[in-house]
Amino acid sequence: MANIKSQIKRVKTNNKAQARNKSVSSSVKTAVRKFREAVVKGDAATTTTELRAASKALDVAVAKGVVHRNTAANKKSSMAKAAAKAGAR
C-alpha cells in the first residue's frame, strides 16, 4: 500500500474508475450477446430491438471512455450487417 497521501487518493480513484469501467463493459457485452442470440433465433423484430439496445450501449461506453470510438463503430457495423443478413430492418 502507498504511504504518500496523493498516491492513497489515486488508488481510491483508480478503483472507482475500474469498477465503473467494468460495469459499462459488462453491459456492452451483455447487449451484444443478446443481439447475437436474437440473430440465431431468427426473429426480425427482436433482432431490431436488440441491435438498437446494443448500439446504444456501445455509444454510452464510447461517451464514458471505456471503448474507443472506432472499435464501437466497427462492432455496430458488423452487427448491422448481421441483422441485414438475418432479414431484420
DSSP file (Angstrom, degrees, kcal/mol; ACC not computed):
  #  RESIDUE AA STRUCTURE BP1 BP2  ACC     N-H-->O    O-->H-N    N-H-->O    O-->H-N    TCO  KAPPA ALPHA  PHI   PSI    X-CA   Y-CA   Z-CA
    1    1 A M              0   0    0      0, 0.0     2,-0.1     0, 0.0     7,-0.1   0.000 360.0 360.0 360.0 146.0    0.0    0.0    0.0
    2    2 A A        -     0   0    0      1,-0.1     9,-0.0     5,-0.1     0, 0.0  -0.389 360.0-160.9 -72.9 148.4    1.2    3.5   -0.8
    3    3 A N        +     0   0    0     -2,-0.1     2,-0.3     5,-0.0    -1,-0.1   0.666  65.7  91.2 -98.2 -23.7    2.4    5.8    2.0
    4    4 A I  S  > S-     0   0    0      1,-0.1     4,-2.1     2,-0.0     3,-0.2  -0.563  75.9-134.3 -81.3 137.0    2.1    9.1    0.2
    5    5 A K  H  > S+     0   0    0     -2,-0.3     4,-2.0     1,-0.2     5,-0.2   0.883 104.4  49.8 -59.0 -43.3   -1.3   10.8    0.7
    6    6 A S  H  > S+     0   0    0      1,-0.2     4,-2.1     2,-0.2    -1,-0.2   0.858 110.7  50.6 -66.8 -33.7   -1.7   11.7   -3.0
    7    7 A Q  H  > S+     0   0    0     -3,-0.2     4,-2.3     2,-0.2    -1,-0.2   0.858 107.0  53.6 -72.1 -34.4   -1.0    8.1   -4.0
    8    8 A I  H  X S+     0   0    0     -4,-2.1     4,-1.8     2,-0.2    -2,-0.2   0.920 111.6  46.1 -62.8 -43.1   -3.5    6.7   -1.5
    9    9 A K  H  X S+     0   0    0     -4,-2.0     4,-2.5     1,-0.2    -2,-0.2   0.895 110.4  53.7 -64.9 -40.7   -6.1    9.0   -3.1
   10   10 A R  H  X S+     0   0    0     -4,-2.1     4,-2.6     1,-0.2    -2,-0.2   0.898 106.4  52.0 -61.1 -42.2   -5.0    7.9   -6.6
   11   11 A V  H  X S+     0   0    0     -4,-2.3     4,-2.1     2,-0.2    -1,-0.2   0.912 110.5  48.8 -61.4 -42.7   -5.5    4.2   -5.6
   12   12 A K  H  X S+     0   0    0     -4,-1.8     4,-2.0     2,-0.2    -2,-0.2   0.939 113.5  45.1 -62.7 -47.6   -9.1    5.0   -4.4
   13   13 A T  H  X S+     0   0    0     -4,-2.5     4,-2.5     1,-0.2    -2,-0.2   0.872 111.8  52.9 -67.0 -35.5  -10.0    6.9   -7.6
   14   14 A N  H  X S+     0   0    0     -4,-2.6     4,-2.5    -5,-0.2    -1,-0.2   0.897 108.4  50.3 -64.8 -39.3   -8.5    4.2   -9.8
   15   15 A N  H  X S+     0   0    0     -4,-2.1     4,-2.1     2,-0.2    -2,-0.2   0.889 110.8  49.3 -66.3 -38.4  -10.5    1.6   -8.0
   16   16 A K  H  X S+     0   0    0     -4,-2.0     4,-2.3     2,-0.2    -2,-0.2   0.937 113.1  46.6 -63.0 -46.6  -13.7    3.6   -8.5
   17   17 A A  H  X S+     0   0    0     -4,-2.5     4,-2.9     1,-0.2     5,-0.2   0.889 110.5  53.1 -63.8 -39.5  -12.9    4.1  -12.2
   18   18 A Q  H  X S+     0   0    0     -4,-2.5     4,-2.4     2,-0.2    -1,-0.2   0.916 109.7  48.0 -62.3 -43.4  -12.1    0.4  -12.6
   19   19 A A  H  X S+     0   0    0     -4,-2.1     4,-2.1     2,-0.2    -2,-0.2   0.909 113.3  48.1 -63.4 -42.3  -15.5   -0.6  -11.1
   20   20 A R  H  X S+     0   0    0     -4,-2.3     4,-2.3     2,-0.2    -2,-0.2   0.928 113.2  47.2 -63.9 -45.9  -17.3    1.9  -13.4
   21   21 A N  H  X S+     0   0    0     -4,-2.9     4,-2.7     1,-0.2     5,-0.2   0.890 110.9  51.9 -63.5 -39.6  -15.5    0.7  -16.5
   22   22 A K  H  X S+     0   0    0     -4,-2.4     4,-2.0    -5,-0.2    -1,-0.2   0.900 109.9  49.5 -63.9 -40.5  -16.1   -2.9  -15.6
   23   23 A S  H  X S+     0   0    0     -4,-2.1     4,-2.0     2,-0.2    -2,-0.2   0.926 113.1  45.6 -63.6 -46.1  -19.8   -2.3  -15.2
   24   24 A V  H  X S+     0   0    0     -4,-2.3     4,-2.0     1,-0.2    -2,-0.2   0.927 113.9  47.7 -65.5 -45.2  -20.1   -0.4  -18.5
   25   25 A S  H  X S+     0   0    0     -4,-2.7     4,-2.3     1,-0.2    -1,-0.2   0.852 110.5  53.4 -67.4 -32.5  -18.1   -3.0  -20.5
   26   26 A S  H  X S+     0   0    0     -4,-2.0     4,-2.3    -5,-0.2    -1,-0.2   0.907 108.2  49.1 -66.2 -41.4  -20.1   -5.8  -18.9
   27   27 A S  H  X S+     0   0    0     -4,-2.0     4,-2.2     2,-0.2    -2,-0.2   0.862 110.6  51.6 -67.2 -33.9  -23.4   -4.2  -20.0
   28   28 A V  H  X S+     0   0    0     -4,-2.0     4,-2.5     2,-0.2     5,-0.2   0.942 110.0  48.4 -64.8 -47.1  -22.0   -3.8  -23.5
   29   29 A K  H  X S+     0   0    0     -4,-2.3     4,-2.4     1,-0.2    -2,-0.2   0.897 111.7  50.1 -60.9 -40.4  -21.0   -7.5  -23.7
   30   30 A T  H  X S+     0   0    0     -4,-2.3     4,-2.5     2,-0.2    -1,-0.2   0.917 110.9  48.6 -64.1 -43.6  -24.5   -8.5  -22.4
   31   31 A A  H  X S+     0   0    0     -4,-2.2     4,-2.0     1,-0.2    23,-0.3   0.908 113.0  47.2 -64.1 -41.9  -26.3   -6.3  -25.0
   32   32 A V  H  X S+     0   0    0     -4,-2.5     4,-2.4     2,-0.2    -1,-0.2   0.895 111.7  51.2 -66.9 -39.4  -24.1   -7.7  -27.8
   33   33 A R  H  X S+     0   0    0     -4,-2.4     4,-2.3    -5,-0.2    -2,-0.2   0.914 109.1  50.3 -64.0 -42.7  -24.7  -11.3  -26.6
   34   34 A K  H  X S+     0   0    0     -4,-2.5     4,-2.0     1,-0.2    -1,-0.2   0.889 110.2  51.4 -62.2 -38.6  -28.5  -10.7  -26.6
   35   35 A F  H  X S+     0   0    0     -4,-2.0     4,-2.2    15,-0.2    -2,-0.2   0.940 109.4  49.0 -62.2 -47.0  -28.3   -9.4  -30.1
   36   36 A R  H  X S+     0   0    0     -4,-2.4     4,-2.1     1,-0.2    -2,-0.2   0.886 110.4  51.1 -61.8 -38.7  -26.4  -12.4  -31.3
   37   37 A E  H  X S+     0   0    0     -4,-2.3     4,-2.1     1,-0.2    -1,-0.2   0.888 108.8  51.6 -64.7 -38.3  -28.9  -14.7  -29.7
   38   38 A A  H  X>S+     0   0    0     -4,-2.0     4,-1.7     2,-0.2     5,-0.9   0.882 108.8  51.0 -65.4 -38.1  -31.7  -12.9  -31.4
   39   39 A V  H  <5S+     0   0    0     -4,-2.2    -2,-0.2     2,-0.2    -1,-0.2   0.915 109.6  50.0 -65.2 -41.9  -30.0  -13.3  -34.8
   40   40 A V  H  <5S+     0   0    0     -4,-2.1    -2,-0.2     1,-0.2    -1,-0.2   0.893 109.1  51.7 -64.3 -39.3  -29.6  -17.0  -34.2
   41   41 A K  H  <5S-     0   0    0     -4,-2.1    -1,-0.2    -5,-0.1    -2,-0.2   0.846 103.9-136.1 -65.9 -33.0  -33.3  -17.3  -33.3
   42   42 A G  T  <5 +     0   0    0     -4,-1.7     2,-0.7     1,-0.3    -3,-0.2   0.553  50.8 146.6  90.6   8.6  -34.2  -15.5  -36.5
   43   43 A D     >< -     0   0    0     -5,-0.9     4,-2.2     1,-0.2    -1,-0.3  -0.709  33.6-161.3 -82.0 115.0  -36.9  -13.2  -35.0
   44   44 A A  H  > S+     0   0    0     -2,-0.7     4,-2.2     1,-0.2    45,-0.2   0.887  86.2  49.9 -66.8 -41.3  -36.6  -10.0  -37.0
   45   45 A A  H  > S+     0   0    0      2,-0.2     4,-2.1     1,-0.2    -1,-0.2   0.927 113.8  45.0 -65.7 -44.6  -38.4   -7.8  -34.5
   46   46 A T  H  > S+     0   0    0      1,-0.2     4,-2.7     2,-0.2     5,-0.2   0.891 111.1  54.5 -65.2 -39.4  -36.3   -8.9  -31.6
   47   47 A T  H  X S+     0   0    0     -4,-2.2     4,-2.2    -9,-0.3    -1,-0.2   0.914 108.4  49.1 -60.7 -43.0  -33.2   -8.6  -33.7
   48   48 A T  H  X S+     0   0    0     -4,-2.2     4,-2.0     2,-0.2    -1,-0.2   0.923 113.2  45.7 -64.0 -44.9  -34.0   -5.0  -34.5
   49   49 A T  H  X S+     0   0    0     -4,-2.1     4,-2.2     1,-0.2    -2,-0.2   0.891 114.1  48.4 -67.3 -38.3  -34.7   -4.0  -30.9
   50   50 A E  H  X S+     0   0    0     -4,-2.7     4,-2.6     2,-0.2   -15,-0.2   0.845 108.8  54.4 -70.6 -32.6  -31.6   -5.8  -29.6
   51   51 A L  H  X S+     0   0    0     -4,-2.2     4,-2.4    -5,-0.2    -2,-0.2   0.921 109.6  47.7 -63.7 -43.5  -29.5   -4.1  -32.3
   52   52 A R  H  X S+     0   0    0     -4,-2.0     4,-2.2     2,-0.2    -2,-0.2   0.920 113.0  47.8 -62.1 -44.1  -30.8   -0.7  -31.1
   53   53 A A  H  X S+     0   0    0     -4,-2.2     4,-2.2     1,-0.2    -2,-0.2   0.905 113.1  47.6 -64.9 -42.2  -30.0   -1.6  -27.5
   54   54 A A  H  X S+     0   0    0     -4,-2.6     4,-2.2   -23,-0.3    -1,-0.2   0.889 111.4  50.9 -67.5 -38.8  -26.5   -2.9  -28.3
   55   55 A S  H  X S+     0   0    0     -4,-2.4     4,-2.2     2,-0.2    -2,-0.2   0.905 111.0  48.7 -64.3 -41.1  -25.8    0.2  -30.4
   56   56 A K  H  X S+     0   0    0     -4,-2.2     4,-2.3     2,-0.2    -2,-0.2   0.907 110.0  51.4 -65.1 -41.4  -26.9    2.5  -27.5
   57   57 A A  H  X S+     0   0    0     -4,-2.2     4,-2.1     1,-0.2    -2,-0.2   0.895 110.5  49.0 -62.6 -39.9  -24.8    0.5  -25.0
   58   58 A L  H  X S+     0   0    0     -4,-2.2     4,-2.1     2,-0.2    -1,-0.2   0.900 109.6  51.8 -66.3 -39.9  -21.8    1.0  -27.3
   59   59 A D  H  X S+     0   0    0     -4,-2.2     4,-2.3     2,-0.2    -2,-0.2   0.895 109.7  49.4 -63.0 -39.8  -22.4    4.7  -27.6
   60   60 A V  H  X S+     0   0    0     -4,-2.3     4,-2.0     2,-0.2    -1,-0.2   0.911 109.6  51.7 -64.3 -42.1  -22.6    5.0  -23.8
   61   61 A A  H  <>S+     0   0    0     -4,-2.1     5,-2.5     1,-0.2     6,-1.1   0.876 110.4  48.7 -63.0 -37.7  -19.3    3.1  -23.5
   62   62 A V  H ><5S+     0   0    0     -4,-2.1     3,-1.0     3,-0.2    -1,-0.2   0.918 109.8  51.8 -66.5 -43.5  -17.7    5.5  -26.0
   63   63 A A  H 3<5S+     0   0    0     -4,-2.3    -2,-0.2     1,-0.3    -1,-0.2   0.849 111.4  47.0 -62.5 -34.4  -19.0    8.5  -24.2
   64   64 A K  T 3<5S-     0   0    0     -4,-2.0    -1,-0.3    -5,-0.1    -2,-0.2   0.526 115.2-116.5 -86.2  -5.6  -17.6    7.3  -20.9
   65   65 A G  T < 5S+     0   0    0     -3,-1.0    -3,-0.2    -4,-0.5    -2,-0.1   0.677  82.6 117.8  82.6  17.2  -14.3    6.5  -22.5
   66   66 A V  S   <S+     0   0    0     -5,-2.5     2,-0.4    -6,-0.2    -4,-0.2   0.861  76.8  32.5 -82.7 -38.4  -14.4    2.7  -21.9
   67   67 A V  S    S-     0   0    0     -6,-1.1    -2,-0.2    -9,-0.2    -1,-0.2  -0.933  88.6-112.7-121.4 141.9  -14.4    1.8  -25.6
   68   68 A H     >  -     0   0    0     -2,-0.4     4,-2.2     1,-0.1     5,-0.2  -0.450  27.5-122.6 -70.3 146.7  -12.6    3.5  -28.4
   69   69 A R  H  > S+     0   0    0      1,-0.2     4,-2.3     2,-0.2     5,-0.1   0.835 110.9  52.8 -64.2 -33.0  -15.0    5.1  -30.9
   70   70 A N  H  > S+     0   0    0      2,-0.2     4,-2.3     1,-0.2    -1,-0.2   0.882 108.2  51.0 -69.6 -36.9  -13.5    3.2  -33.9
   71   71 A T  H  > S+     0   0    0      2,-0.2     4,-2.3     1,-0.2    -2,-0.2   0.927 112.1  47.0 -63.2 -44.9  -14.0   -0.1  -32.0
   72   72 A A  H  X S+     0   0    0     -4,-2.2     4,-2.8     1,-0.2     5,-0.2   0.910 111.8  50.2 -63.9 -42.4  -17.6    0.7  -31.3
   73   73 A A  H  X S+     0   0    0     -4,-2.3     4,-2.3     1,-0.2    -1,-0.2   0.896 110.3  50.8 -63.1 -39.8  -18.2    1.8  -34.9
   74   74 A N  H  X S+     0   0    0     -4,-2.3     4,-2.2     2,-0.2    -2,-0.2   0.915 112.5  45.6 -63.8 -44.2  -16.7   -1.5  -36.1
   75   75 A K  H  X S+     0   0    0     -4,-2.3     4,-2.3     2,-0.2    -2,-0.2   0.911 113.1  49.7 -66.2 -42.7  -18.9   -3.6  -33.8
   76   76 A K  H  X S+     0   0    0     -4,-2.8     4,-2.4     1,-0.2    -2,-0.2   0.898 111.1  50.4 -63.4 -39.9  -22.0   -1.6  -34.7
   77   77 A S  H  X S+     0   0    0     -4,-2.3     4,-2.2    -5,-0.2    -2,-0.2   0.925 111.5  46.4 -64.2 -45.3  -21.3   -2.0  -38.4
   78   78 A S  H  X S+     0   0    0     -4,-2.2     4,-2.1     1,-0.2    -1,-0.2   0.861 112.8  50.6 -68.3 -33.7  -20.8   -5.8  -38.2
   79   79 A M  H  X S+     0   0    0     -4,-2.3     4,-2.5     2,-0.2    -1,-0.2   0.904 109.9  49.9 -67.9 -40.4  -24.0   -6.1  -36.1
   80   80 A A  H  X S+     0   0    0     -4,-2.4     4,-2.4     2,-0.2    -2,-0.2   0.894 110.7  50.5 -64.0 -39.0  -25.9   -4.1  -38.7
   81   81 A K  H  X S+     0   0    0     -4,-2.2     4,-2.1     2,-0.2    -1,-0.2   0.913 111.2  47.9 -63.3 -43.2  -24.5   -6.3  -41.4
   82   82 A A  H  X S+     0   0    0     -4,-2.1     4,-1.9     2,-0.2    -2,-0.2   0.885 111.4  51.0 -65.4 -38.8  -25.6   -9.5  -39.5
   83   83 A A  H  X>S+     0   0    0     -4,-2.5     5,-2.5     2,-0.2     4,-0.7   0.907 110.4  48.7 -65.6 -41.3  -29.0   -8.0  -38.8
   84   84 A A  H ><5S+     0   0    0     -4,-2.4     3,-0.7     1,-0.2    -2,-0.2   0.895 111.3  49.8 -64.4 -39.3  -29.5   -7.3  -42.5
   85   85 A K  H 3<5S+     0   0    0     -4,-2.1    -1,-0.2     1,-0.2    -2,-0.2   0.844 108.1  54.0 -67.6 -33.3  -28.3  -10.7  -43.5
   86   86 A A  H 3<5S-     0   0    0     -4,-1.9    -1,-0.2    -5,-0.1    -2,-0.2   0.597 122.4-106.9 -77.3 -11.2  -30.8  -12.2  -40.9
   87   87 A G  T <<5S+     0   0    0     -3,-0.7    -3,-0.2    -4,-0.7    -2,-0.1   0.514  73.6 135.9  99.9   5.9  -33.6  -10.3  -42.6
   88   88 A A      <       0   0    0     -5,-2.5    -1,-0.3     1,-0.2   -43,-0.1  -0.392 360.0 360.0 -80.7 165.6  -34.2   -7.6  -39.9
   89   89 A R              0   0    0    -45,-0.2    -1,-0.2    -2,-0.1    -5,-0.1   0.395 360.0 360.0  82.6 360.0  -34.7   -3.9  -40.8
